[in-house]
Amino acid sequence: MGARRRLTLLGLGLGAALLSQPAAAQDSAWTLAATYTADVAGPVSGGASQAGKVLDNLLIEADLDLDKALGWTGATAHVSLLNNSGGAPNDIAGTLQGIDNIEVTRPRAKVYEAWVQQDVGKASVRAGLYDLNSEFYTTDAAGLLISPAFGIGSELAATGPNGPSIFPSTALALRVRLVPSDATYVQAAVLNAHAGVIGDPDGVDTAFDDGGLLIAEAGWTGRGKVAVGAWGYTKKQEDILDLDAAGDPVQRTATGVYLLVEQPLNGAQGDVRAVAGFLRLGVSDGDTTPFKGGGQAGLLMTQVFAGRPDSALSLGVAYGGLSDKFQQTLTAGGVSAESSESTIELTYADKVAPRLTLQPSVQYVIHPGGDRDADPALVLALRVSIDL
């Protein structure tokens, strides 16, 4: 039996065993959740061809109150198991930023996160395998959208030897967070620049041979959210174009900054047709990835219909600004380079049964792949989510 299958069966067995006793779980130290998501997605116009791909995502999460379990005051532990399988719709669509946020390059099962957090007064420290995007560079109002660009800015998502510590593979990290008041926070983290977890071919990287990723963010979370962040790698990355005298890529420092704004626009949370807006802007060095910066903006309406409390509608626009160097590499490859790739997405979600949510989505991608001559890609998707 392969390692991936063993890990999948282990996760399914763990989830089934724990979730089979909901009454006991309510009073225990455990908090448990499992969600299965399946998508059908693909271009109906534009792209290399018109076809749909089926892909899925199984996430099992367990949180343990270590105070209740062991008498460890102020401590919690979190473990999540992840299994992805299916096709790759972006191989057909040919975009740079992707079209589906559960798509992976190689299907496999893995331990996604495993960390311990210690709270001390207004501060907390978290250590272990940690998803950077769970707390940094995130806006709740963008969470319904399926395009990956709304999860974390492309100028950061494209960095690192094999991507930063985000879906689908995290890395060892140490995060410190301070909450001076109910409406302010400051947080910083150092993460292994090389992502890898149990289930990946090389497992968890503990050598830090590729250096670290440093990130810090400060924000206000009164009525809405305003935050600024900055990040950088401790070890230089390869320039995507420039070569040194020996013909090797010049080594550059990869850095960037970002701004997040999120604001309720009418009503209060829980009101019928309450609308929240978001705006995110990011810039990077432009030497080590295809992106020199980008931005995302959009709206989220919750409880669209009075009789449908779980209904939600979201519209988003994502702009990925391409660096001059990446445009030069496209031109050298015979592509008529464009300065950006942009996506417009409209999606609606509703719970049609106690544990079942359906979510159709339509995306319109302009200049997919940064190709000025490429036809826009019209992408349709249907997401089915089941709370297990």
C-alpha positions as CSV (number, residue, x, y, z in Angstrom):
1,M,0.0,0.0,0.0
2,G,1.5,3.4,-1.1
3,A,2.3,6.1,1.4
4,R,-0.4,8.4,0.0
5,R,-3.1,5.8,0.3
6,R,-2.0,5.0,3.9
7,L,-2.1,8.6,4.9
8,T,-5.5,9.0,3.3
9,L,-6.9,6.0,5.0
10,L,-5.4,7.2,8.3
11,G,-7.0,10.6,7.9
12,L,-10.4,9.1,7.0
13,G,-10.2,6.7,9.9
14,L,-9.2,9.5,12.3
15,G,-12.0,11.7,11.1
16,A,-14.6,9.0,11.1
17,A,-13.6,7.9,14.6
18,L,-13.6,11.4,16.1
19,L,-16.7,12.7,14.3
20,S,-18.7,9.7,15.2
21,Q,-19.0,11.0,18.8
22,P,-20.3,14.6,18.4
23,A,-21.9,14.6,21.8
24,A,-18.7,13.7,23.6
25,A,-16.7,16.1,21.5
26,Q,-18.8,19.1,22.7
27,D,-17.5,18.6,26.3
28,S,-14.1,17.3,25.5
29,A,-10.8,19.1,24.8
30,W,-11.2,18.3,21.1
31,T,-12.7,20.5,18.3
32,L,-13.2,18.5,15.1
33,A,-14.1,19.3,11.5
34,A,-13.9,17.7,8.1
35,T,-14.9,19.1,4.7
36,Y,-14.9,17.4,1.3
37,T,-14.9,19.7,-1.7
38,A,-15.3,18.6,-5.4
39,D,-15.0,21.0,-8.4
40,V,-15.7,20.7,-12.1
41,A,-13.9,23.6,-13.8
42,G,-12.6,24.5,-17.2
43,P,-12.7,27.0,-20.1
44,V,-15.8,27.1,-22.3
45,S,-14.0,29.6,-24.6
46,G,-10.4,30.5,-25.0
47,G,-7.7,28.4,-23.5
48,A,-5.9,25.5,-25.3
49,S,-9.2,23.7,-25.6
50,Q,-12.7,23.7,-24.1
51,A,-13.1,21.0,-21.5
52,G,-13.8,20.5,-17.8
53,K,-11.7,18.8,-15.2
54,V,-12.8,17.2,-12.0
55,L,-10.7,17.8,-8.9
56,D,-11.3,17.4,-5.2
57,N,-10.0,18.4,-1.7
58,L,-10.5,16.6,1.6
59,L,-9.6,18.5,4.7
60,I,-9.7,17.0,8.2
61,E,-8.9,19.3,11.1
62,A,-8.5,18.7,14.9
63,D,-7.9,21.3,17.6
64,L,-6.9,20.3,21.1
65,D,-7.3,22.5,24.2
66,L,-4.1,21.5,26.0
67,D,-5.4,23.2,29.2
68,K,-8.3,20.8,29.4
69,A,-6.3,17.8,28.2
70,L,-3.1,18.2,30.0
71,G,-3.4,21.2,32.3
72,W,-1.1,23.2,30.1
73,T,-2.5,26.7,30.7
74,G,-3.0,28.9,27.6
75,A,-1.9,26.3,25.1
76,T,-3.7,24.8,22.1
77,A,-2.6,22.4,19.3
78,H,-3.8,22.1,15.8
79,V,-3.4,19.3,13.2
80,S,-4.9,19.1,9.7
81,L,-4.7,16.4,7.1
82,L,-5.2,17.2,3.4
83,N,-5.8,15.0,0.3
84,N,-6.1,16.4,-3.2
85,S,-6.7,14.4,-6.4
86,G,-8.1,14.9,-9.9
87,G,-7.3,17.0,-12.9
88,A,-5.6,20.3,-13.6
89,P,-8.0,22.8,-15.3
90,N,-5.4,25.5,-15.5
91,D,-3.3,23.3,-17.8
92,I,-6.1,24.0,-20.3
93,A,-6.9,27.6,-19.4
94,G,-3.2,28.5,-19.5
95,T,-3.3,31.3,-16.9
96,L,-0.5,32.5,-14.7
97,Q,-2.5,33.1,-11.6
98,G,-4.7,29.9,-11.8
99,I,-8.4,29.4,-11.9
100,D,-9.1,27.0,-9.0
101,N,-7.8,27.3,-5.5
102,I,-7.9,23.6,-4.8
103,E,-5.8,22.7,-7.9
104,V,-2.4,21.1,-7.3
105,T,0.4,20.0,-9.6
106,R,0.7,16.6,-8.1
107,P,-2.2,14.8,-6.3
108,R,-1.2,13.4,-2.9
109,A,-2.2,13.1,0.8
110,K,-0.3,15.0,3.4
111,V,-0.2,16.5,6.9
112,Y,-1.0,20.1,6.0
113,E,-0.6,21.9,9.4
114,A,0.7,20.7,12.8
115,W,1.4,23.5,15.3
116,V,1.2,24.4,19.0
117,Q,0.2,27.8,20.2
118,Q,0.9,29.4,23.6
119,D,-1.1,32.4,24.8
120,V,0.6,34.8,27.2
121,G,-1.6,37.7,28.1
122,K,-2.1,39.8,25.0
123,A,0.5,37.9,23.0
124,S,0.7,34.4,21.5
125,V,3.4,32.3,20.0
126,R,2.7,29.6,17.4
127,A,5.3,27.0,16.2
128,G,5.2,24.1,13.8
129,L,3.9,23.5,10.2
130,Y,2.0,26.7,9.6
131,D,-0.1,28.1,6.7
132,L,1.2,31.7,6.2
133,N,-2.1,32.7,4.5
134,S,-4.2,31.6,7.5
135,E,-3.3,34.9,9.2
136,F,-1.2,37.0,6.8
137,Y,-2.3,38.7,3.6
138,T,-5.9,37.6,4.1
139,T,-9.3,39.3,3.9
140,D,-12.5,37.5,4.9
141,A,-14.6,39.2,2.3
142,A,-12.6,37.6,-0.5
143,G,-12.9,34.1,0.9
144,L,-15.8,32.9,-1.3
145,L,-14.1,33.5,-4.6
146,I,-12.5,30.4,-6.3
147,S,-9.7,32.1,-8.2
148,P,-6.3,31.6,-6.3
149,A,-5.4,35.3,-6.7
150,F,-8.0,36.2,-4.1
151,G,-6.3,34.0,-1.5
152,I,-2.9,35.6,-1.4
153,G,-1.3,38.1,-3.8
154,S,0.3,36.5,-6.8
155,E,3.5,38.5,-6.3
156,L,4.1,36.6,-3.0
157,A,2.5,33.3,-4.0
158,A,5.0,32.9,-6.8
159,T,8.1,33.3,-4.6
160,G,10.5,30.9,-3.0
161,P,12.2,27.7,-4.2
162,N,8.9,25.8,-4.3
163,G,6.4,28.4,-3.2
164,P,6.0,29.9,0.2
165,S,4.3,28.2,3.1
166,I,0.8,28.2,1.7
167,F,-1.6,25.7,0.0
168,P,-0.8,23.0,-0.9
169,S,2.4,22.6,1.3
170,T,3.3,24.4,4.4
171,A,6.7,24.8,6.2
172,L,8.2,25.0,9.7
173,A,7.5,28.4,11.1
174,L,7.5,30.5,14.3
175,R,4.8,33.2,14.5
176,V,4.4,35.8,17.2
177,R,1.2,37.9,17.5
178,L,0.5,40.8,19.9
179,V,-3.0,42.3,20.3
180,P,-2.6,45.6,22.2
181,S,-6.3,46.3,22.1
182,D,-9.5,44.8,20.8
183,A,-9.1,46.6,17.5
184,T,-5.3,46.4,16.8
185,Y,-2.8,43.7,16.2
186,V,0.9,43.2,15.2
187,Q,2.2,39.9,14.0
188,A,5.5,38.6,12.6
189,A,6.7,35.2,11.5
190,V,9.8,33.4,10.2
191,L,9.2,30.5,8.0
192,N,11.4,28.0,6.2
193,A,11.7,29.2,2.6
194,H,11.5,25.6,1.4
195,A,7.9,24.2,1.9
196,G,7.5,20.6,2.6
197,V,5.4,18.4,4.9
198,I,4.8,14.7,5.7
199,G,3.4,13.3,2.4
200,D,5.6,15.4,0.1
201,P,8.5,13.5,-1.6
202,D,11.2,15.0,0.6
203,G,9.0,15.3,3.7
204,V,9.5,18.2,6.2
205,D,12.6,20.3,5.5
206,T,14.5,20.9,8.7
207,A,17.8,22.1,7.2
208,F,16.8,25.6,6.2
209,D,19.3,25.4,3.4
210,D,17.2,27.8,1.3
211,G,17.0,30.3,4.1
212,G,13.9,31.8,5.6
213,L,10.9,33.9,4.7
214,L,10.4,36.8,7.1
215,I,7.0,38.6,7.2
216,A,5.3,41.2,9.4
217,E,1.9,42.7,9.4
218,A,0.1,45.3,11.5
219,G,-3.5,46.2,11.4
220,W,-6.7,47.8,12.7
221,T,-9.8,45.6,13.0
222,G,-12.5,47.9,14.2
223,R,-15.5,48.2,11.8
224,G,-13.6,46.4,9.0
225,K,-9.9,46.0,8.6
226,V,-6.9,48.1,7.5
227,A,-3.5,46.4,7.5
228,V,0.0,46.8,6.0
229,G,2.6,44.1,5.7
230,A,6.1,43.5,4.4
231,W,8.0,40.3,3.6
232,G,11.5,39.3,2.4
233,Y,13.7,36.2,2.0
234,T,17.0,35.9,3.9
235,K,18.7,34.0,1.0
236,K,18.9,35.5,-2.4
237,Q,16.8,34.0,-5.2
238,E,17.6,33.6,-8.9
239,D,16.8,36.5,-11.2
240,I,14.4,35.3,-13.9
241,L,16.4,37.0,-16.7
242,D,19.8,38.4,-15.8
243,L,22.9,36.2,-15.9
244,D,26.4,36.8,-14.4
245,A,29.7,36.5,-16.2
246,A,29.7,32.7,-15.8
247,G,26.3,32.4,-17.4
248,D,24.5,31.7,-14.1
249,P,21.4,33.6,-12.9
250,V,22.2,36.7,-10.9
251,Q,21.1,36.3,-7.3
252,R,18.6,38.9,-6.1
253,T,16.9,39.7,-2.8
254,A,13.1,39.0,-3.0
255,T,11.0,41.5,-1.1
256,G,7.6,43.0,-1.1
257,V,5.0,45.0,0.7
258,Y,1.2,45.0,0.7
259,L,-1.9,46.8,1.9
260,L,-5.3,45.3,2.9
261,V,-8.6,47.1,3.3
262,E,-11.9,45.5,4.2
263,Q,-15.1,47.4,5.1
264,P,-18.8,46.7,5.7
265,L,-20.7,48.8,3.2
266,N,-24.2,48.4,4.5
267,G,-26.0,46.8,7.4
268,A,-24.4,44.6,10.0
269,Q,-23.2,41.0,9.9
270,G,-26.2,38.7,9.8
271,D,-28.4,41.3,8.2
272,V,-30.2,40.4,4.9
273,R,-28.1,41.4,1.9
274,A,-25.3,42.8,4.0
275,V,-22.4,43.9,1.8
276,A,-18.7,44.1,2.5
277,G,-16.0,45.3,0.2
278,F,-12.3,44.5,0.0
279,L,-9.2,46.0,-1.6
280,R,-5.7,44.5,-1.6
281,L,-2.6,46.0,-3.2
282,G,0.9,44.4,-3.3
283,V,4.3,45.1,-4.9
284,S,7.5,43.1,-5.1
285,D,11.0,43.4,-6.4
286,G,10.0,42.2,-9.9
287,D,13.3,40.4,-10.4
288,T,12.6,36.9,-9.1
289,T,9.0,36.1,-10.1
290,P,6.8,36.9,-13.1
291,F,4.9,39.5,-11.0
292,K,6.0,43.0,-10.0
293,G,2.8,43.6,-8.1
294,G,-1.0,43.3,-8.3
295,G,-4.3,44.1,-6.8
296,Q,-7.6,42.6,-6.0
297,A,-10.9,44.2,-5.2
298,G,-14.4,43.0,-4.8
299,L,-17.7,42.7,-2.9
300,L,-19.4,40.0,-0.8
301,M,-23.1,40.0,-0.1
302,T,-24.3,37.6,2.6
303,Q,-27.8,36.3,3.1
304,V,-28.8,37.3,-0.4
305,F,-32.3,36.1,0.2
306,A,-34.2,36.5,3.4
307,G,-35.3,32.9,3.4
308,R,-31.8,31.6,2.5
309,P,-29.5,32.4,5.5
310,D,-26.5,30.7,4.0
311,S,-26.7,32.3,0.5
312,A,-23.8,34.4,-0.5
313,L,-22.8,36.3,-3.7
314,S,-19.4,37.7,-4.5
315,L,-17.8,39.7,-7.3
316,G,-14.1,40.1,-7.6
317,V,-11.4,41.6,-9.9
318,A,-7.8,40.4,-9.7
319,Y,-5.0,42.2,-11.5
320,G,-1.5,40.6,-11.9
321,G,1.1,43.1,-13.0
322,L,3.9,41.4,-14.9
323,S,7.5,42.5,-14.5
324,D,9.5,43.9,-17.4
325,K,11.9,41.0,-17.1
326,F,9.1,38.4,-17.4
327,Q,7.7,40.2,-20.4
328,Q,11.2,40.0,-22.0
329,T,11.3,36.3,-21.4
330,L,7.9,36.0,-23.1
331,T,9.0,38.0,-26.0
332,A,12.1,35.9,-26.4
333,G,9.9,32.8,-26.6
334,G,7.9,34.3,-29.4
335,V,5.0,35.5,-27.3
336,S,3.5,38.9,-27.8
337,A,3.9,40.0,-24.2
338,E,1.2,41.9,-22.3
339,S,1.9,43.9,-19.1
340,S,-0.7,42.1,-17.0
341,E,-3.2,39.2,-16.6
342,S,-6.5,40.0,-15.1
343,T,-9.5,38.0,-13.9
344,I,-13.1,38.9,-13.2
345,E,-15.1,36.4,-11.1
346,L,-18.7,36.2,-10.1
347,T,-19.8,33.4,-7.8
348,Y,-22.9,32.4,-5.8
349,A,-23.0,29.8,-3.0
350,D,-25.9,28.4,-1.0
351,K,-26.5,25.5,1.4
352,V,-29.1,23.3,-0.3
353,A,-29.1,20.6,2.4
354,P,-27.9,20.6,6.1
355,R,-24.4,19.6,5.1
356,L,-24.3,20.3,1.3
357,T,-23.3,23.6,-0.4
358,L,-23.4,24.2,-4.1
359,Q,-21.4,27.1,-5.6
360,P,-21.4,27.9,-9.4
361,S,-18.7,30.3,-10.6
362,V,-17.8,32.1,-13.8
363,Q,-14.4,33.7,-14.5
364,Y,-13.3,35.9,-17.4
365,V,-9.5,35.9,-17.8
366,I,-8.0,38.7,-19.9
367,H,-4.6,38.1,-21.5
368,P,-4.2,34.6,-20.1
369,G,-0.5,33.7,-19.7
370,G,0.5,37.3,-20.3
371,D,-0.1,36.8,-24.0
372,R,-1.5,39.9,-25.7
373,D,-2.8,37.8,-28.7
374,A,-4.5,35.1,-26.6
375,D,-8.2,35.1,-26.6
376,P,-9.9,35.8,-23.2
377,A,-10.7,32.6,-21.4
378,L,-14.3,32.2,-20.1
379,V,-14.1,29.6,-17.3
380,L,-17.1,27.9,-15.7
381,A,-16.9,26.0,-12.4
382,L,-19.3,24.2,-10.0
383,R,-18.1,23.5,-6.5
384,V,-19.8,21.0,-4.2
385,S,-18.8,21.1,-0.5
386,I,-19.9,18.6,2.1
387,D,-19.4,19.1,5.8
388,L,-18.7,15.6,7.1
